[in-house]
Amino acid sequence: MRLIAVVAVSAAFALAGCVEKLTLEQAQARCTLQGGFLVIIHSQKVSKSGAVGPDEPSPGECIAPSKFDVPPPAPVKPPAPAN
């Protein structure tokens, strides 16, 4: 049983490594084509001594107008007449 779990976890990590990450420019272009704007996440590494590393921008979520579309409410069925 443990062997199956190990194989499943290994397969998940292998598949995760196969996904190609988009560069910042590619993500920006793809998001722009959708009519949205790209959230850019900036991060910096801080060492134990307090030294701050370089700014590393990476693509976040694409905020497209379709994310704000609210589906119309379901039609309400009128109550049956009481006899």
Secondary structure, 3 states (H helix, E strand, C coil): CHHHHHHHHHHHHHHHHHCCCCCHHHHHHHHHHCCCEEEEEEECCECCCCCECCCEEEEEEEECHHHHCCCCCCCCCCCCCCC
